């Protein structure tokens, strides 16, 4: 009798476990997150999740994915409709506008609406997208951190060429020509170095980011603030021809390594870190940050981060800014729990913890956080970037304003145009006409 009762109880327990098991699994918040180049930032994310678990009484399943692996994982998840509850990825971020247009993301104005004034205008704009199903714009992402494009140089190499820091020009053309003169003097001393680390390839996202800054300096834009294409305007065409001629002339002058036409995103970092170029243009502060705590002499004494020079007309120009956003998939199983976590994550204390853990490679999206001494004055590289962020106007990249430019950036039409000029020996005008034809084709698809 007792044996029969025990068997009955075991069967009943198994039945209860099977019945409630899936429900219990759904109560665990699934978070997919970008694995940082800086281990401390992953640790900060773990700390934030643990704090949320303690506060909410809920559990989270946090998974980190390497940058190259994350996009394919997310695309497969959307196809299968087995998605995480919360996702953030730096490369995935490029496709957020497309995901919103395809009605794959949850509209979260109820989260961001009450706290919109807390964030920079660019950060807020990066979260608003058009939904192709509803035909309306909405808030489909939440801002996490932002970065600009920075200029770094080796001070000791400039000094070895016989110059002082104060000799670096602040005007556009003299500024860029200066690095060619540094190269010339170092070569005369037997140094096999190049003055400039500019990227010209179709392989690197650095290319279109750098070209966009040259465009802003030359007062050229492909779309207006409402996303309308402007490339049929003769002034835009002529302005971009001048921009490309200016951008590519340094390679033609052999002041840039010949391999720059095929560089990937890491290659300008490597060429600078290996002291093969005197100056480099690069997103984030990852280049000096790679030496922090490993070679403090390089970080604090030999590497400098510069303000951008003035535009060719002598004025300040708009700097392009990338905002990194996360999202909640529309098919997430635990939407309310995901919303609760995002609200918690967006608290200034938590966002600041996560952003600072990048060692300053990224900057805050919260306006008040930009006043923190950590970014303003505590570090020479961050202080220079702070001045860029606060003294110059900023604007998101065109893919945020017009989702069709996601494909323009994916195809890297900017790098293709550079290749036409530098490899195929086309004129800038011919390369621009080909680029504009493809751009209009993509805009009309």
C-alpha positions as CSV (number, residue, x, y, z in Angstrom):
1,X,0.0,0.0,0.0
2,X,2.8,2.4,1.0
3,X,4.7,1.4,-2.1
4,X,1.7,2.1,-4.3
5,X,1.2,5.5,-2.6
6,X,4.8,6.4,-3.2
7,X,4.6,5.6,-6.9
8,X,1.4,7.7,-7.2
9,X,3.1,10.6,-5.5
10,X,6.1,10.3,-7.8
11,X,3.9,10.2,-10.9
12,X,2.0,13.2,-9.6
13,X,5.2,15.2,-8.9
14,X,6.5,14.5,-12.4
15,X,3.2,15.6,-13.9
16,X,3.2,18.8,-11.9
17,X,6.9,19.5,-12.9
18,X,6.0,18.9,-16.6
19,X,3.0,21.1,-16.3
20,X,4.7,24.1,-14.7
21,X,8.2,23.6,-16.0
22,X,7.8,25.6,-19.2
23,X,6.0,28.3,-17.3
24,X,8.8,28.6,-14.9
25,X,11.3,28.8,-17.8
26,X,9.4,31.7,-19.3
27,X,9.8,33.6,-16.0
28,X,13.5,33.9,-16.6
29,X,14.3,37.0,-18.6
30,X,16.5,36.2,-21.6
31,X,19.1,38.9,-22.4
32,X,21.4,38.7,-25.4
33,X,24.3,41.2,-25.1
34,X,27.2,42.4,-27.1
35,X,30.5,41.0,-25.7
36,X,32.7,44.1,-25.1
37,X,36.3,44.5,-26.1
38,X,36.8,45.7,-22.5
39,X,36.2,42.9,-20.0
40,X,35.2,45.4,-17.3
41,X,32.2,46.4,-19.3
42,X,30.9,42.8,-19.4
43,X,31.5,42.7,-15.6
44,X,29.5,45.9,-15.3
45,X,26.6,44.4,-17.2
46,X,26.6,41.3,-15.0
47,X,26.5,43.6,-11.9
48,X,23.5,45.5,-13.3
49,X,21.6,42.3,-14.0
50,X,22.3,41.0,-10.5
51,X,21.1,44.3,-9.0
52,X,17.9,44.0,-11.1
53,X,17.4,40.4,-10.0
54,X,17.7,41.4,-6.4
55,X,15.3,44.3,-6.7
56,X,12.7,42.5,-8.8
57,X,12.9,39.1,-7.4
58,X,13.1,37.7,-10.9
59,X,15.9,35.8,-12.6
60,X,17.7,36.6,-15.8
61,X,19.6,34.5,-18.3
62,X,22.4,36.8,-19.6
63,X,24.4,35.6,-22.7
64,X,27.3,37.5,-24.3
65,X,28.0,37.2,-28.1
66,X,31.1,38.3,-30.0
67,X,30.5,41.1,-32.4
68,X,30.8,39.0,-35.6
69,X,28.6,36.2,-34.3
70,X,25.7,38.3,-32.9
71,X,24.0,39.5,-36.1
72,X,23.5,36.0,-37.5
73,X,22.2,34.8,-34.2
74,X,19.6,37.6,-34.1
75,X,18.5,37.1,-37.7
76,X,18.0,33.4,-37.1
77,X,16.0,34.2,-33.9
78,X,13.7,36.5,-35.8
79,X,13.2,33.9,-38.5
80,X,12.3,31.2,-35.9
81,X,10.3,33.6,-33.7
82,X,12.3,32.2,-30.8
83,X,13.8,35.5,-29.7
84,X,15.4,37.0,-26.6
85,X,13.5,39.3,-24.4
86,X,16.1,42.1,-24.6
87,X,18.9,42.5,-27.1
88,X,21.9,44.8,-27.6
89,X,24.6,44.5,-30.2
90,X,26.9,47.1,-31.8
91,X,26.7,45.5,-35.3
92,X,23.1,44.4,-34.8
93,X,22.4,48.0,-34.0
94,X,22.9,48.9,-37.7
95,X,19.8,46.9,-38.6
96,X,17.5,48.3,-35.9
97,X,15.7,50.6,-38.4
98,X,15.0,47.6,-40.7
99,X,13.8,45.5,-37.8
100,X,11.4,48.3,-36.7
101,X,10.2,48.8,-40.3
102,X,9.5,45.0,-40.6
103,X,7.4,45.2,-37.4
104,X,9.8,42.9,-35.5
105,X,10.3,45.2,-32.5
106,X,8.1,46.3,-29.6
107,X,7.1,49.9,-29.5
108,X,8.4,51.3,-26.2
109,X,7.4,54.9,-26.0
110,X,5.8,54.1,-22.6
111,X,9.4,53.5,-21.3
112,X,11.2,56.3,-23.0
113,X,8.5,58.9,-23.2
114,X,8.5,59.9,-19.5
115,X,12.3,60.3,-19.5
116,X,13.0,61.6,-23.0
117,X,14.3,64.9,-21.7
118,X,17.0,63.1,-19.8
119,X,18.8,62.1,-23.0
120,X,20.7,64.0,-25.7
121,X,18.7,64.9,-28.8
122,X,20.8,62.6,-31.0
123,X,20.3,59.7,-28.6
124,X,16.5,60.1,-28.7
125,X,16.5,60.5,-32.5
126,X,18.4,57.2,-32.9
127,X,15.5,55.4,-31.2
128,X,12.6,56.6,-33.3
129,X,11.9,54.6,-36.5
130,X,9.2,54.1,-39.1
131,X,7.1,51.0,-38.8
132,X,6.2,49.8,-42.3
133,X,3.1,48.0,-41.2
134,X,1.5,50.9,-39.3
135,X,3.0,53.6,-41.5
136,X,3.9,55.6,-38.3
137,X,7.1,56.4,-36.6
138,X,7.5,55.2,-33.0
139,X,10.1,54.4,-30.3
140,X,11.5,51.0,-31.1
141,X,14.9,51.1,-29.2
142,X,16.5,52.4,-26.1
143,X,19.8,54.4,-26.0
144,X,22.8,53.0,-24.2
145,X,26.0,54.9,-25.2
146,X,27.4,56.9,-28.0
147,X,30.7,57.6,-29.8
148,X,32.2,60.0,-32.3
149,X,35.1,59.7,-34.6
150,X,38.4,60.8,-33.1
151,X,41.9,61.8,-34.2
152,X,45.0,60.4,-32.5
153,X,48.7,60.9,-33.0
154,X,52.1,59.9,-31.6
155,X,53.5,63.0,-29.9
156,X,57.1,61.6,-29.8
157,X,57.0,61.0,-33.5
158,X,55.9,64.5,-34.2
159,X,58.7,65.7,-31.9
160,X,61.2,63.5,-33.7
161,X,60.2,65.3,-36.9
162,X,61.2,68.6,-35.2
163,X,57.7,69.9,-34.4
164,X,55.9,70.8,-31.1
165,X,52.3,70.1,-30.3
166,X,51.5,73.8,-30.8
167,X,52.8,73.5,-34.4
168,X,49.8,71.4,-35.5
169,X,47.6,73.6,-37.5
170,X,43.9,74.1,-36.6
171,X,42.8,75.0,-40.1
172,X,41.5,72.3,-42.5
173,X,44.0,72.0,-45.4
174,X,47.1,73.0,-43.4
175,X,46.1,70.4,-40.8
176,X,46.0,67.5,-43.2
177,X,49.1,68.6,-45.1
178,X,51.0,68.8,-41.8
179,X,51.1,65.0,-41.4
180,X,52.6,64.6,-44.9
181,X,55.4,67.0,-43.8
182,X,56.0,64.9,-40.6
183,X,56.3,61.8,-42.8
184,X,58.8,63.5,-45.1
185,X,61.0,64.5,-42.2
186,X,60.9,61.1,-40.5
187,X,61.6,59.4,-43.8
188,X,64.7,61.6,-44.2
189,X,65.9,60.1,-40.9
190,X,65.4,56.6,-42.2
191,X,62.0,55.9,-40.5
192,X,59.7,53.8,-42.7
193,X,56.4,55.4,-41.5
194,X,53.4,57.1,-43.0
195,X,51.9,60.3,-41.9
196,X,48.2,59.4,-42.1
197,X,46.1,56.4,-41.2
198,X,43.0,57.0,-43.3
199,X,40.8,54.1,-44.4
200,X,39.6,53.7,-48.1
201,X,38.2,50.2,-48.3
202,X,34.8,48.6,-48.8
203,X,35.6,46.2,-46.0
204,X,35.7,48.7,-43.2
205,X,32.9,50.8,-41.6
206,X,35.6,53.3,-40.8
207,X,35.5,54.4,-44.4
208,X,32.0,55.7,-44.5
209,X,32.4,57.3,-41.1
210,X,35.5,59.2,-42.2
211,X,34.0,60.2,-45.5
212,X,30.9,61.5,-43.7
213,X,33.1,63.8,-41.6
214,X,34.9,65.2,-44.7
215,X,31.4,65.7,-46.2
216,X,30.3,67.7,-43.1
217,X,33.4,69.8,-43.3
218,X,32.7,70.5,-47.0
219,X,29.0,71.3,-46.1
220,X,27.7,68.4,-48.1
221,X,24.7,66.2,-47.2
222,X,22.9,63.5,-49.1
223,X,19.6,63.8,-47.2
224,X,17.9,66.5,-45.3
225,X,16.6,66.2,-41.7
226,X,13.4,64.6,-43.0
227,X,15.3,61.9,-44.9
228,X,14.7,63.4,-48.4
229,X,17.4,62.5,-50.9
230,X,19.3,65.5,-52.2
231,X,21.7,64.0,-54.7
232,X,19.9,65.5,-57.8
233,X,21.0,68.9,-56.6
234,X,24.0,70.0,-58.8
235,X,25.5,71.7,-55.7
236,X,25.5,68.4,-53.8
237,X,27.1,66.6,-56.7
238,X,29.8,69.2,-57.1
239,X,30.3,69.4,-53.3
240,X,30.8,65.6,-53.0
241,X,33.2,65.6,-56.0
242,X,35.3,68.1,-54.1
243,X,35.0,66.0,-50.9
244,X,36.2,62.8,-52.6
245,X,39.1,64.7,-54.2
246,X,40.1,66.0,-50.8
247,X,39.7,62.7,-49.1
248,X,41.6,60.6,-51.6
249,X,44.5,63.1,-52.3
250,X,46.4,61.9,-49.3
251,X,46.6,58.3,-50.6
252,X,47.6,59.6,-54.0
253,X,50.4,61.6,-52.3
254,X,51.6,58.3,-50.7
255,X,51.1,59.7,-47.2
256,X,48.9,56.7,-46.4
257,X,49.9,53.0,-46.3
258,X,49.1,51.3,-49.6
259,X,47.2,48.6,-47.9
260,X,44.6,51.2,-46.7
261,X,42.5,50.4,-49.7
262,X,41.8,47.0,-48.3
263,X,41.9,47.6,-44.6
264,X,39.3,46.0,-42.3
265,X,38.2,47.9,-39.2
266,X,41.0,46.6,-37.1
267,X,43.8,47.4,-39.5
268,X,44.0,51.2,-38.8
269,X,44.3,50.3,-35.1
270,X,47.1,47.9,-35.8
271,X,49.0,50.2,-38.0
272,X,48.8,53.0,-35.4
273,X,49.6,50.7,-32.4
274,X,52.6,49.3,-34.3
275,X,53.7,52.9,-35.0
276,X,53.5,52.5,-38.7
277,X,51.4,55.7,-39.0
278,X,51.8,58.9,-37.1
279,X,48.2,59.9,-37.1
280,X,45.0,57.9,-37.3
281,X,41.2,58.5,-37.5
282,X,39.1,56.0,-35.6
283,X,35.7,55.7,-33.9
284,X,35.6,55.5,-30.1
285,X,38.7,55.8,-27.8
286,X,39.6,52.1,-28.4
287,X,43.1,52.9,-29.7
288,X,44.4,54.7,-26.6
289,X,42.2,52.6,-24.4
290,X,44.1,49.5,-25.6
291,X,47.2,50.7,-23.8
292,X,45.5,51.8,-20.5
293,X,46.9,49.8,-17.7
294,X,49.3,48.0,-20.1
295,X,51.6,50.8,-21.2
296,X,50.7,53.9,-19.3
297,X,53.6,55.8,-20.8
298,X,52.0,55.4,-24.2
299,X,48.5,56.2,-22.9
300,X,49.4,59.3,-20.9
301,X,52.5,60.7,-22.5
302,X,53.0,59.6,-26.1
303,X,49.5,59.3,-27.6
304,X,47.4,62.4,-28.0
305,X,43.8,62.8,-29.0
306,X,43.0,65.9,-31.0
307,X,40.1,68.2,-31.7
308,X,38.9,68.1,-35.3
309,X,40.3,71.1,-37.3
310,X,38.0,73.8,-38.5
311,X,36.2,73.3,-41.8
312,X,37.6,74.6,-45.1
313,X,35.5,77.8,-44.7
314,X,37.0,78.4,-41.3
315,X,33.9,77.5,-39.2
316,X,33.1,74.5,-36.9
317,X,31.3,71.7,-38.6
318,X,28.8,69.0,-37.5
319,X,30.3,65.8,-36.2
320,X,28.6,62.5,-36.9
321,X,27.7,60.5,-33.8
322,X,26.8,56.8,-33.5
323,X,24.4,55.9,-30.7
324,X,24.3,52.3,-29.7
325,X,20.8,51.1,-28.9
326,X,19.1,48.0,-27.5
327,X,15.6,46.7,-28.2
328,X,12.8,44.4,-27.1
329,X,11.6,42.0,-29.9
330,X,7.9,42.1,-30.5
331,X,7.7,38.3,-30.1
332,X,9.5,38.3,-26.7
333,X,7.8,36.0,-24.3
334,X,8.3,38.2,-21.3
335,X,7.5,41.7,-22.5
336,X,6.5,43.2,-19.2
337,X,9.6,41.8,-17.5
338,X,11.7,43.1,-20.3
339,X,10.2,46.5,-19.9
340,X,10.9,46.5,-16.2
341,X,14.5,45.6,-16.8
342,X,15.0,48.3,-19.5
343,X,13.5,50.9,-17.1
344,X,16.0,49.8,-14.5
345,X,18.9,49.7,-16.9
346,X,18.2,53.2,-18.1
347,X,18.5,54.7,-14.6
348,X,21.5,57.1,-14.7
349,X,23.4,55.1,-12.0
350,X,23.3,52.0,-14.2
351,X,23.9,53.6,-17.6
352,X,26.8,55.5,-16.1
353,X,28.3,52.3,-14.6
354,X,28.1,50.5,-18.0
355,X,29.4,53.4,-20.1
356,X,32.3,54.2,-17.7
357,X,33.3,50.6,-17.7
358,X,34.4,51.0,-21.4
359,X,37.3,53.0,-20.1
360,X,35.9,56.0,-21.9
361,X,35.8,54.4,-25.3
362,X,32.1,55.4,-25.3
363,X,30.3,58.5,-24.0
364,X,27.1,58.9,-22.1
365,X,23.7,59.4,-23.8
366,X,22.4,61.2,-20.6
367,X,22.9,64.9,-20.7
368,X,23.8,65.3,-17.1
369,X,26.3,62.5,-17.2
370,X,28.3,64.4,-19.8
371,X,29.2,66.8,-17.0
372,X,30.8,64.1,-15.0
373,X,34.6,64.9,-14.3
374,X,35.3,61.3,-15.5
375,X,34.5,62.6,-19.1
376,X,35.3,66.3,-18.7
377,X,38.7,66.5,-17.2
378,X,39.9,63.3,-15.5
379,X,41.7,61.9,-18.6
380,X,43.4,63.7,-21.5
381,X,41.8,61.6,-24.2
382,X,38.3,61.8,-22.8
383,X,38.7,65.5,-22.2
384,X,39.4,66.1,-26.0
385,X,36.4,64.0,-27.0
386,X,34.3,65.9,-24.5
387,X,35.2,69.1,-26.2
388,X,34.2,67.6,-29.6
389,X,30.9,66.5,-28.2
390,X,30.1,69.8,-26.5
391,X,31.6,72.5,-28.8
392,X,30.5,71.0,-32.2
393,X,27.0,70.3,-33.3
394,X,26.3,66.6,-33.7
395,X,24.1,64.5,-36.1
396,X,23.4,60.8,-36.4
397,X,24.4,59.0,-39.5
398,X,22.0,58.9,-42.5
399,X,20.8,55.4,-41.8
400,X,19.1,56.6,-38.6
401,X,17.2,59.3,-40.6
402,X,16.4,57.3,-43.7
403,X,16.4,53.5,-43.3
404,X,17.3,53.1,-47.0
405,X,20.8,54.2,-46.1
406,X,21.3,51.1,-44.1
407,X,21.9,49.4,-47.5
408,X,24.1,52.3,-48.6
409,X,26.3,51.7,-45.6
410,X,26.1,47.9,-45.9
411,X,27.3,48.1,-49.5
412,X,29.8,50.7,-48.5
413,X,29.2,52.9,-51.5
414,X,31.7,55.3,-50.0
415,X,34.5,52.8,-50.1
416,X,33.5,51.7,-53.6
417,X,33.8,55.2,-54.8
418,X,37.3,55.5,-53.2
419,X,38.3,52.3,-54.9
420,X,37.1,53.6,-58.3
421,X,39.4,56.6,-57.9
422,X,42.4,55.0,-56.3
423,X,42.4,51.5,-58.0
424,X,40.5,52.0,-61.2
425,X,41.9,55.5,-61.9
426,X,38.4,57.0,-62.4
427,X,37.8,60.7,-62.0
428,X,36.0,61.7,-58.8
429,X,33.1,62.9,-61.0
430,X,32.7,59.5,-62.7
431,X,32.9,57.8,-59.3
432,X,30.3,60.1,-57.8
433,X,27.9,59.6,-60.7
434,X,28.0,55.8,-60.3
435,X,27.5,56.1,-56.5
436,X,24.6,58.5,-56.9
437,X,22.9,56.2,-59.5
438,X,23.1,53.3,-57.1
439,X,22.0,55.4,-54.1
440,X,18.9,56.5,-56.0
441,X,18.2,52.9,-57.0
442,X,18.3,51.9,-53.3
443,X,16.2,54.8,-52.2
444,X,13.5,53.9,-54.7
445,X,13.4,50.2,-53.8
